[in-house]
Amino acid sequence: MKVTLISIPVRDQEKALRFYTEKLGFIKKIDTPLEGGNRWLTLVSAEWQDGPELLLEPAPVHFEPSKVFQDALMEAGIPYTQFDVEDVQQEYDRLIELGVEFSMKPTQMGTVKFAVFNDTCGNNIQLVENL
């Protein structure tokens, strides 16, 4: 058994696509139209194109419990998911230059360094560097 797809709730798939590709550097893998103007829209890491796909899921638009959960995580400052990076400080500096808003600057805790940013689509995302 292995993970091949991770879903992240977004309120606007097109906005999320721009943010995740233009700012974070992911690559669009699948973009298939679905009913109701939705899309099966997946991305992959530019560095691991055969790795797990990230599905930009429009659940909060169509499923109120998903929206409530997403809002509660944002309000509490809890990241929805995390992305591993080689160097958190370097990635933080790069994303700050691109206008990404962080709620937590790079912080070391034990054997990891992490930072948290807003993906502009309703989620806090945590960057993690294993030291």
N, C-alpha and C positions, 0 to 999 in steps of 0.2 A: 504494500500500500504506500502511496506517496501523494503529496499535495501537488496538484497541477493548476488549480485555480483558486484565487482569493478574491472575495467580493468586498468592495468598499462602497457604502451608500453615498450617492451624490445627488444634489438637487437639480443640477443642470449638467447634462452629459457633455454638451459642447464646451461649456466653461471648464469643466473638469478635464476634458481632453486637452485643451490649450494649456492649462496649468501643469498637468502631469507630463506633457511632452515638452513644452517650451521652457518651463522652469526646472522641472525635476529631471528631464532627459530621458523619460521612458519613450518607447517606440510603439506605435499602434500596430497591433497584430491582426485583430479581427474587427470589422465594422459592418455588421449586418443589420439592415432595417427590420424592426419588429412592429407589431400592431401599436396603434396609439401614438405614433411618432417616437417610440423608444428604439433603442439599438442594442444589439449584443455587441458591446464595445470593450475589447480587451487590449491591454498593453503588456509589454514585457520590458525587462531591464535591457538597456543597450549593452550592458556588460555580460548578460546571461540570457541571450535570446531564446534558448531552449529551456529556460527555467520556468517557474510558475507564472501564469498569466494573472494580471490584475484586472478584474471585471469592474467597470464603472457602472454600478447598479443604481437605477433611478428609483429604488424602493421608497425613499422618504416622500416622493411625489405621489405615490399611489397607495401607500400602506401606512396609515397613521401611527401604528405602534413603532415602526421603524423611525419615523420622524421624531417621536417622543424620546426614544432611546438615544438617537443622535443628538438631540437638543440637550438631554441630561448629561451626556458625556462632555459636550462642549462647555456647558455651564460649570461643571465640576473640574474642568481643565484636564480631563483624562484622555490620553491618546487613544484613537480608535485602533491603530496598528503601529507597527514600527518598520523602518527600513534600516538595514545595516549599511554602514559606509566605512571606508578605510580610515578617514580622518574627519571627525565631526567638526573640528574648528575650521578646516579648509572648506567643507561643505556649507557650514554656517556662513562664512564670509562670502562664498559664491552666491548663495541664495539671498543674503541681505542685499548684495549688489543688484539682484534682479527684483527687489521689492517685496520679497517674502517676509511675512510678519511672524516673529517668534515670540512665544509666551515664556519660553525658558531658554536662556543662553546656554552654551556648552558648559556642562557641569560634570565633574568626575565624582563617581560614587563607587567605591570598591574597585572592581576590575573592569568597569565600563565608564565611558564618557557619553553623555547624551544631551540632546537639545529637542525642543518641541516647537513645531510651527503650525500655523493655520493653513489648511489647503484651499481656502476660499470657497469650499463646496460643502461646508458643514462639519468638518473633521479636524481634530488635532492629530498630527502625525509626529511620531517620535523617531529621531535619528539616533542610532546607537553605534558606537565604536568599541569593540572589545580590545582592551589594553593588554 
